[in-house]
């Protein structure tokens, strides 16, 4: 499982791709390595997970190869975008990094006891991928959620608070996500993300699963989750813990984020770093919807890739839809 979540050099993959490419021209200059982060602050004004005004929809897209490595260097012609199965014309394309507003939702329930230290290390690795302009907040939850640290650009403040975290009580995961979505309304950056670190399902929330899923669909926030789960064969797993993987997957994937299940806690730091790097290696697609009705309805969006020559099959991850403006 560790190999799925690490960044792996792929010179051999690219050389193989060149050898297989047709002779009529070179393949596109595509990289599966993380690119350097540009310092442009102007890029911040052009980024969000999916953002809508009267004329433009913006969608973040992550592209990976079969070994789950990021693919950078693709061009506009490698993407096709559909709204309600009708192809749209791309008017905006970018692949630069930009400042992020990130909320860390950290499980401090009783079952996290022997997983806390590696979870703290995972948070530290995630923060190491940050830009100076990024801002972060910390929500912890057990029986109920608590906003421990408001938005700050100083990640050491959050890490200091995590040092004193103790595991106790039940698991109010859904309430923790709700509090994070509420706090995210104060974000200063157009690109917003939430990272959930938890070891199970929910057994203490006031908000229901359907309520949170509805809020997540409306929010302009990408959600990533690291689920720390014992193997299915392990004894003593509760019904809530058994439902944890599917709950985190459903919450994350509809936002264009992803859920990374982990059984070996030693993998946590690597997985967290991978998520941080993924947020830095996304494409931004923009289009003016052919349907200009301001009906407030949910519209499904699908991104399809035009497979580059000489590369293995690629996959794209993006948000599944957005709510149109209302009159």
N, C-alpha and C positions, 0 to 999 in steps of 0.2 A: 504493500500500500504506500510505502514511503516514496516510491518512484513516481507515483502519480502526482505528487504534490511538490516535487522539487523542480527547480530550474535546471535543465540539463543542457550542456553544450550540444549543438546539433550540426557541426560542420559536416559530419558524415551524411546527414540527411540531405543537406543542401547540395553536396557534391553528387550524391545519387540522383537528385532532381535534375541537375544540369546534364547528367549523362543520359537521362531518359527524355529530355526535352527534344521536340522536333527540330530539324536542322534549319527551318526557315527563319530563325531569329532567336535571340537570347530570351530566356524566361524573365519575368518581372523581377526587379530587385527586391526580394522579399526576405525578411529576417525573422528568425524565431528567437532572437535574443532580445532582452529588454533594452530599449533605446535610452540614451541620456535624457535627463529632464531639462527642457529649455526653461530659461528664467523669465520668459515673457509674461508680464502681468496682464497685458491686454487680452491674452487668451482667456482669462477668467470670465470676461464678459460674454464669451461665446459658448460656454459649456453648461450643460446640466444633463441629468439622466434622461429626462424627456420633458420638454418645456413647451408650452403652447401659448401663442398670442393670436391675434386675429389673422395672421398670414403665415406663420412658420411653426413647424413642429420639429423639435430636435431630439434625437435618439442616440444614446450611447450604445456602442457595440464592442464586445470582446470577441476576438477570433483565436481559436486554439487548434493545434494539430492533434493527431490521434494519441500522442503521448501527453496531452494536456499542457503543452507549452504554448506561450503566446506567440502569435504571428503578427509582426509589424511590417510596415513597408507596403501594404496593399494600397491600391489607388481607387478612385471613385468608380471606375468601370468594373471593379470586382464586387460591387454591391448592387442588389436590387431590393427595393422596399415596397411593400404592399400595405394598403389600408383597406380593411374589409375586402380583401382579395383583389382589389383594384390597384394596379401598379402606379406608383407615384414618381414624379420626376425629381431627382435629387438636385437641390439648388445650393446646398451647403455641404462641404466635406472638409474635415480636419482630423489630424491625428496627433496633436500636441498635448502636452500635459497642462494642467491648470490647477489652481488651488482648490482644496476640498474642505468641506465642513463634515466632520465625522462624529458620530455618537457611538461609544463603546457600551454595549449592554452586557453586563458581567454577572454571571450566576454565582451567588454566594449562599445557596441553599445547603442543607445539611449533607447531602450526598456528594458535594464537591470537595470534601475534606482532603483526600489524598491527591486531588487534581489541582489544587489551588496554586502550588508553586509553579508547575509547568504552565498553567493558565496565565500567571503573571509574566512569565518569560515570553509567552506568546504575544501578550500585549506589548511588551518591550520591543520585540522584533517587528511588530506591525508599525510601531511609532518610528522605527529607524528608517522606514521607507518614506517618511513625511517630507513635505516641502516646507520652507520657512513660513510661507503664507497660509498654511493649513491651520485649522482650528479644530478643537476636540472637546467633547464633554463625556462624563462618565455617569451612567446609570447602573446601580447595583440592585439586585433583587433577591429576596428569599420569600418570606410570607407576603411582603409587599415591596414595591419598587421605591427607590430613593434616588433623587438627583444629587449625587455626591459632589461632583465638580461641574460647574457651569462652563460655557464655552471659554477655552483658553488656547493660546498658541504655545504654551509651555507644557510639553508632554510630561515633564518630570513631576508636575503637580499631580497628575493622574496616577503616575507610577508610585508616588509616595503614598497616596491614599490606598492603593491596592496592597501595599506592604502590610497594612493593618487590617485587611479584610479577614474576617473569620466566617467559617461555614456553619450555618445553623438554619433551622426552620424548613418550611416547605418551599414550593417553586411557583412563583407568580410570573412566569415568563411572558404571558400575553400582556399583563399590566406593565411589565418592563418595556415592551415594544411600544405600547401606547404612550408612556411617558416620554420615550425617546422621540417619537414622532411629534409630540407636542413641543418638546424643547427645540426640535429642528426648525420650527417656524422662526426662531431667532437667528438662524444662520446668516452669515455675511457673504458666503460664497455661493455662486449659482449651482455648483456641483455638490451634491449631498449624498452621504452614504452612512449606513448603520452596520456595525459589526457585532453580531451576537456570539457570545461564548457561553455555552450551556451544556449540561450533561443529561438532559432529559426533557420530557414533556411538561405539561402544566397541571398543577393540582391545587392552585390557591388563588387564581385570578378572578377579579370581578367581571372583566370583559370576556366575552365569548370569542371562540375561534372565528366565527363568521363575522363578528363585528370588526375584529382586527384585520382580517383579510380584506374587508371592504375599505377600511381606512388606508391600508397599504396600497390598494389599487389607485386610490385618489391622490396619494402623496407623491411628490416629485423627489423620491429618495430611492437609491439602490440599497438593497439589504443583502448582506453576506452573513453566513452563519457557519460556525464551527461547532458541530455536534460531537460531544465526547461520550461515546457509547461503549459499554461492555459488549463483547460478542453476543450474538443472539443465543448461543448455547449456554451462556452464563446463567447461573441460578439467581433467583431473587429479583428479577427485573419486574417492576410494577407495570400495570397497564399504561400509565402515563409515560413511563420511560420507553415502553415499546412503541408508543405513538409518536415519540419525539422526532425521529428522523423524517417521517412524512410531513409533520407539521412544519419543521424548519425548511424542508425542501419547497413546500407550497408557498410559504411566505416569501422566500428568497427569489424563486425563479420568476414569479410574475412581475418582479421589479427589474429584471435583467441582471440581478445578482446571482449568487450560487451558494449551495450548501455543501460543505466539505465534512462528511462523517469521519471521525477518527476513533480507532479502537486502541491504538498505542499512544499513550499520553506523551511519550518522548517525541512524537511527530508534531506536537502542537506549535512550537515556535516556527518550524519550517512552513507549515500550512498558513500561519498568520502572515509571515513575510510574503508568501505567494499571493495572498489576497491584496496586500498593500501594493505589490508590484503590478498586479492585474489592474488595479484602479489607475495606474500610471500608463497603461498600455491599451487604451481604448480609442476607438474611432468615433467621431461625431458625424452623424448624418442628419441633414436638414431638408425639409420639403414643405411646400405650400399645398395643403390638402385640396384635392379636386372637389371634395365635398365641403363647401364653405358654409353649410348650415350651422347656425349657433343654437344647437338643440340640446346641449348639455349631455348627450348620450356617450356611452362608452364605445370606443372604436378600437377594434383589434388591429394590431400592427405586426407585421412579419418581415424579418430581414432574411434574404436569401443571398448566398455567395455565388459568384461566378468563379468556378474553380480555376486558380492559376495553373498554367502549364508547369510540369516538372515538380509539383509539390504533392504530398499525400493529401487525402481528403481532409478538408477543414470544416470546423463547426463554428457557428456564430451564436452568441448569447446576447439577447436584448430584451427590453421590457415588452410585455405582451400587448400593451395597449395604453390608451389615455382617454380622459374625459374631454370632449369637445367643449369650447366655451359656450356659455348660455347667454341668452339675450338679456 
